[in-house]
Amino acid sequence: MLDQKDLILRDSQRRIVRLKLLSNFYKQSDLISIFIKTELVHSIFKDNEDDLLDYNKLELFHLQFTDSLLELLTKIKRRKEAQIVLNLKEIEVNNKFISRYGQINRTENDFDTERKFYSARVGQYLSDIYERLTGVEVSNTVEDPSSFSGMYGSNYYHDVDSNSYFEREEGLRFYEYEGIQIESRLIGRLNINGFKVRFICGYAYGRDYYELFQIFQSDDEFIYDVQAKVFYFLEESKGELLDKTHNRLKNDIVQDLTIKNEKLVLDNKKAREYLPIEVLDVIKKYRETLDNINFLSNSFSVDEETNILKAMLNLNLDGSM
């Protein structure tokens, strides 16, 4: 059975362990200094083989100083941990969505690669239509290019506030083949240039998609109205009002969630290391008191010493992290 001395040393060691864990949690220099000083006090009594010291003074020391500090730090830590746990849960949920959308969403590199192939497909598509319009016997099937906008339109195409940018001039002549219309001037120009075109970008007006193309080695631009299946020259005055930059992913869920997780990780780090300034001030005064006090003197007592940490326990810590 443990005697009174062993019980005091055991309880002192438990306090030391708790203080070390809390010092590691907060990573504040004054707390580390307090831990070192407290462990030194414990060691002096532990190594006192001749029992010349009064072990009750070790217990008195902890009651006077350590317990109040542990209570304060634990109280703040619980509040911090509650927020940290919530942040970790949010990170976990975000990671599930990142994994899910990362598998089903095409990346921006995929889009950049696909749009280059799409330019060639549309050029071939228009060439096939031209051959059929001119009576050339061909056996290949005309492939509808509208699947490209169906795949990328909502996530990549520029949003526009009106479809007036894409209104066609009056009195234009069109060739038609199985519901597809091509402005006569446009198909002639395409034929001269070997039906080589470049996809510039796409536009979304609600669920309607419009695509802007440029004829190879020229400044001529034309529009493909996907829903109406009409190809026609873009009116220059309207073209000046359009954003012609390359399309980029508009709502990158994976990127947004990744950025959010990085912020949550940083918030958790700050939560661990941050202490309210009023708490830091009192801890600093406590360290200074601990450095100067002669806890082994006969005058040391609970009644004579002022416990500066009691005020800390009554601090208003609402909203403090």
Secondary structure as a PSIPRED ss2 file (coil, helix, strand):
# PSIPRED VFORMAT (PSIPRED V4.0)

   1 M C   1.000  0.000  0.000
   2 L C   1.000  0.000  0.000
   3 D C   1.000  0.000  0.000
   4 Q H   0.000  1.000  0.000
   5 K H   0.000  1.000  0.000
   6 D H   0.000  1.000  0.000
   7 L H   0.000  1.000  0.000
   8 I H   0.000  1.000  0.000
   9 L H   0.000  1.000  0.000
  10 R H   0.000  1.000  0.000
  11 D H   0.000  1.000  0.000
  12 S H   0.000  1.000  0.000
  13 Q H   0.000  1.000  0.000
  14 R H   0.000  1.000  0.000
  15 R H   0.000  1.000  0.000
  16 I H   0.000  1.000  0.000
  17 V H   0.000  1.000  0.000
  18 R H   0.000  1.000  0.000
  19 L H   0.000  1.000  0.000
  20 K H   0.000  1.000  0.000
  21 L H   0.000  1.000  0.000
  22 L H   0.000  1.000  0.000
  23 S H   0.000  1.000  0.000
  24 N H   0.000  1.000  0.000
  25 F H   0.000  1.000  0.000
  26 Y H   0.000  1.000  0.000
  27 K C   1.000  0.000  0.000
  28 Q C   1.000  0.000  0.000
  29 S H   0.000  1.000  0.000
  30 D H   0.000  1.000  0.000
  31 L H   0.000  1.000  0.000
  32 I H   0.000  1.000  0.000
  33 S H   0.000  1.000  0.000
  34 I H   0.000  1.000  0.000
  35 F H   0.000  1.000  0.000
  36 I H   0.000  1.000  0.000
  37 K H   0.000  1.000  0.000
  38 T H   0.000  1.000  0.000
  39 E H   0.000  1.000  0.000
  40 L H   0.000  1.000  0.000
  41 V H   0.000  1.000  0.000
  42 H H   0.000  1.000  0.000
  43 S H   0.000  1.000  0.000
  44 I H   0.000  1.000  0.000
  45 F H   0.000  1.000  0.000
  46 K H   0.000  1.000  0.000
  47 D C   1.000  0.000  0.000
  48 N C   1.000  0.000  0.000
  49 E C   1.000  0.000  0.000
  50 D C   1.000  0.000  0.000
  51 D C   1.000  0.000  0.000
  52 L C   1.000  0.000  0.000
  53 L C   1.000  0.000  0.000
  54 D C   1.000  0.000  0.000
  55 Y H   0.000  1.000  0.000
  56 N H   0.000  1.000  0.000
  57 K H   0.000  1.000  0.000
  58 L H   0.000  1.000  0.000
  59 E H   0.000  1.000  0.000
  60 L H   0.000  1.000  0.000
  61 F H   0.000  1.000  0.000
  62 H H   0.000  1.000  0.000
  63 L H   0.000  1.000  0.000
  64 Q H   0.000  1.000  0.000
  65 F H   0.000  1.000  0.000
  66 T H   0.000  1.000  0.000
  67 D H   0.000  1.000  0.000
  68 S H   0.000  1.000  0.000
  69 L H   0.000  1.000  0.000
  70 L H   0.000  1.000  0.000
  71 E H   0.000  1.000  0.000
  72 L H   0.000  1.000  0.000
  73 L H   0.000  1.000  0.000
  74 T H   0.000  1.000  0.000
  75 K H   0.000  1.000  0.000
  76 I H   0.000  1.000  0.000
  77 K H   0.000  1.000  0.000
  78 R H   0.000  1.000  0.000
  79 R H   0.000  1.000  0.000
  80 K H   0.000  1.000  0.000
  81 E H   0.000  1.000  0.000
  82 A H   0.000  1.000  0.000
  83 Q H   0.000  1.000  0.000
  84 I H   0.000  1.000  0.000
  85 V H   0.000  1.000  0.000
  86 L H   0.000  1.000  0.000
  87 N H   0.000  1.000  0.000
  88 L H   0.000  1.000  0.000
  89 K H   0.000  1.000  0.000
  90 E H   0.000  1.000  0.000
  91 I H   0.000  1.000  0.000
  92 E H   0.000  1.000  0.000
  93 V H   0.000  1.000  0.000
  94 N H   0.000  1.000  0.000
  95 N H   0.000  1.000  0.000
  96 K H   0.000  1.000  0.000
  97 F H   0.000  1.000  0.000
  98 I H   0.000  1.000  0.000
  99 S H   0.000  1.000  0.000
 100 R H   0.000  1.000  0.000
 101 Y H   0.000  1.000  0.000
 102 G H   0.000  1.000  0.000
 103 Q H   0.000  1.000  0.000
 104 I H   0.000  1.000  0.000
 105 N C   1.000  0.000  0.000
 106 R C   1.000  0.000  0.000
 107 T C   1.000  0.000  0.000
 108 E H   0.000  1.000  0.000
 109 N H   0.000  1.000  0.000
 110 D H   0.000  1.000  0.000
 111 F H   0.000  1.000  0.000
 112 D H   0.000  1.000  0.000
 113 T H   0.000  1.000  0.000
 114 E H   0.000  1.000  0.000
 115 R H   0.000  1.000  0.000
 116 K H   0.000  1.000  0.000
 117 F H   0.000  1.000  0.000
 118 Y H   0.000  1.000  0.000
 119 S H   0.000  1.000  0.000
 120 A H   0.000  1.000  0.000
 121 R H   0.000  1.000  0.000
 122 V H   0.000  1.000  0.000
 123 G H   0.000  1.000  0.000
 124 Q H   0.000  1.000  0.000
 125 Y H   0.000  1.000  0.000
 126 L H   0.000  1.000  0.000
 127 S H   0.000  1.000  0.000
 128 D H   0.000  1.000  0.000
 129 I H   0.000  1.000  0.000
 130 Y H   0.000  1.000  0.000
 131 E H   0.000  1.000  0.000
 132 R H   0.000  1.000  0.000
 133 L H   0.000  1.000  0.000
 134 T C   1.000  0.000  0.000
 135 G C   1.000  0.000  0.000
 136 V C   1.000  0.000  0.000
 137 E C   1.000  0.000  0.000
 138 V C   1.000  0.000  0.000
 139 S C   1.000  0.000  0.000
 140 N C   1.000  0.000  0.000
 141 T C   1.000  0.000  0.000
 142 V C   1.000  0.000  0.000
 143 E C   1.000  0.000  0.000
 144 D C   1.000  0.000  0.000
 145 P C   1.000  0.000  0.000
 146 S C   1.000  0.000  0.000
 147 S H   0.000  1.000  0.000
 148 F H   0.000  1.000  0.000
 149 S H   0.000  1.000  0.000
 150 G H   0.000  1.000  0.000
 151 M H   0.000  1.000  0.000
 152 Y H   0.000  1.000  0.000
 153 G H   0.000  1.000  0.000
 154 S H   0.000  1.000  0.000
 155 N H   0.000  1.000  0.000
 156 Y H   0.000  1.000  0.000
 157 Y C   1.000  0.000  0.000
 158 H E   0.000  0.000  1.000
 159 D E   0.000  0.000  1.000
 160 V C   1.000  0.000  0.000
 161 D C   1.000  0.000  0.000
 162 S C   1.000  0.000  0.000
 163 N C   1.000  0.000  0.000
 164 S H   0.000  1.000  0.000
 165 Y H   0.000  1.000  0.000
 166 F H   0.000  1.000  0.000
 167 E C   1.000  0.000  0.000
 168 R C   1.000  0.000  0.000
 169 E C   1.000  0.000  0.000
 170 E C   1.000  0.000  0.000
 171 G C   1.000  0.000  0.000
 172 L C   1.000  0.000  0.000
 173 R C   1.000  0.000  0.000
 174 F E   0.000  0.000  1.000
 175 Y E   0.000  0.000  1.000
 176 E E   0.000  0.000  1.000
 177 Y E   0.000  0.000  1.000
 178 E C   1.000  0.000  0.000
 179 G C   1.000  0.000  0.000
 180 I E   0.000  0.000  1.000
 181 Q E   0.000  0.000  1.000
 182 I E   0.000  0.000  1.000
 183 E E   0.000  0.000  1.000
 184 S H   0.000  1.000  0.000
 185 R H   0.000  1.000  0.000
 186 L H   0.000  1.000  0.000
 187 I H   0.000  1.000  0.000
 188 G H   0.000  1.000  0.000
 189 R H   0.000  1.000  0.000
 190 L H   0.000  1.000  0.000
 191 N H   0.000  1.000  0.000
 192 I H   0.000  1.000  0.000
 193 N C   1.000  0.000  0.000
 194 G C   1.000  0.000  0.000
 195 F C   1.000  0.000  0.000
 196 K C   1.000  0.000  0.000
 197 V E   0.000  0.000  1.000
 198 R E   0.000  0.000  1.000
 199 F E   0.000  0.000  1.000
 200 I E   0.000  0.000  1.000
 201 C E   0.000  0.000  1.000
 202 G E   0.000  0.000  1.000
 203 Y E   0.000  0.000  1.000
 204 A E   0.000  0.000  1.000
 205 Y E   0.000  0.000  1.000
 206 G C   1.000  0.000  0.000
 207 R C   1.000  0.000  0.000
 208 D E   0.000  0.000  1.000
 209 Y E   0.000  0.000  1.000
 210 Y E   0.000  0.000  1.000
 211 E E   0.000  0.000  1.000
 212 L E   0.000  0.000  1.000
 213 F E   0.000  0.000  1.000
 214 Q E   0.000  0.000  1.000
 215 I E   0.000  0.000  1.000
 216 F C   1.000  0.000  0.000
 217 Q C   1.000  0.000  0.000
 218 S C   1.000  0.000  0.000
 219 D C   1.000  0.000  0.000
 220 D C   1.000  0.000  0.000
 221 E E   0.000  0.000  1.000
 222 F E   0.000  0.000  1.000
 223 I E   0.000  0.000  1.000
 224 Y E   0.000  0.000  1.000
 225 D E   0.000  0.000  1.000
 226 V C   1.000  0.000  0.000
 227 Q C   1.000  0.000  0.000
 228 A C   1.000  0.000  0.000
 229 K C   1.000  0.000  0.000
 230 V E   0.000  0.000  1.000
 231 F E   0.000  0.000  1.000
 232 Y E   0.000  0.000  1.000
 233 F E   0.000  0.000  1.000
 234 L C   1.000  0.000  0.000
 235 E C   1.000  0.000  0.000
 236 E H   0.000  1.000  0.000
 237 S H   0.000  1.000  0.000
 238 K H   0.000  1.000  0.000
 239 G H   0.000  1.000  0.000
 240 E C   1.000  0.000  0.000
 241 L C   1.000  0.000  0.000
 242 L C   1.000  0.000  0.000
 243 D C   1.000  0.000  0.000
 244 K C   1.000  0.000  0.000
 245 T C   1.000  0.000  0.000
 246 H C   1.000  0.000  0.000
 247 N C   1.000  0.000  0.000
 248 R C   1.000  0.000  0.000
 249 L C   1.000  0.000  0.000
 250 K C   1.000  0.000  0.000
 251 N C   1.000  0.000  0.000
 252 D C   1.000  0.000  0.000
 253 I H   0.000  1.000  0.000
 254 V H   0.000  1.000  0.000
 255 Q H   0.000  1.000  0.000
 256 D H   0.000  1.000  0.000
 257 L H   0.000  1.000  0.000
 258 T H   0.000  1.000  0.000
 259 I H   0.000  1.000  0.000
 260 K H   0.000  1.000  0.000
 261 N H   0.000  1.000  0.000
 262 E H   0.000  1.000  0.000
 263 K H   0.000  1.000  0.000
 264 L H   0.000  1.000  0.000
 265 V H   0.000  1.000  0.000
 266 L H   0.000  1.000  0.000
 267 D H   0.000  1.000  0.000
 268 N H   0.000  1.000  0.000
 269 K H   0.000  1.000  0.000
 270 K H   0.000  1.000  0.000
 271 A H   0.000  1.000  0.000
 272 R H   0.000  1.000  0.000
 273 E H   0.000  1.000  0.000
 274 Y C   1.000  0.000  0.000
 275 L C   1.000  0.000  0.000
 276 P C   1.000  0.000  0.000
 277 I H   0.000  1.000  0.000
 278 E H   0.000  1.000  0.000
 279 V H   0.000  1.000  0.000
 280 L H   0.000  1.000  0.000
 281 D H   0.000  1.000  0.000
 282 V H   0.000  1.000  0.000
 283 I H   0.000  1.000  0.000
 284 K H   0.000  1.000  0.000
 285 K H   0.000  1.000  0.000
 286 Y H   0.000  1.000  0.000
 287 R H   0.000  1.000  0.000
 288 E H   0.000  1.000  0.000
 289 T H   0.000  1.000  0.000
 290 L H   0.000  1.000  0.000
 291 D H   0.000  1.000  0.000
 292 N H   0.000  1.000  0.000
 293 I C   1.000  0.000  0.000
 294 N C   1.000  0.000  0.000
 295 F C   1.000  0.000  0.000
 296 L C   1.000  0.000  0.000
 297 S C   1.000  0.000  0.000
 298 N C   1.000  0.000  0.000
 299 S C   1.000  0.000  0.000
 300 F C   1.000  0.000  0.000
 301 S C   1.000  0.000  0.000
 302 V C   1.000  0.000  0.000
 303 D C   1.000  0.000  0.000
 304 E C   1.000  0.000  0.000
 305 E C   1.000  0.000  0.000
 306 T C   1.000  0.000  0.000
 307 N C   1.000  0.000  0.000
 308 I C   1.000  0.000  0.000
 309 L C   1.000  0.000  0.000
 310 K H   0.000  1.000  0.000
 311 A H   0.000  1.000  0.000
 312 M H   0.000  1.000  0.000
 313 L H   0.000  1.000  0.000
 314 N C   1.000  0.000  0.000
 315 L C   1.000  0.000  0.000
 316 N C   1.000  0.000  0.000
 317 L C   1.000  0.000  0.000
 318 D C   1.000  0.000  0.000
 319 G C   1.000  0.000  0.000
 320 S C   1.000  0.000  0.000
 321 M C   1.000  0.000  0.000
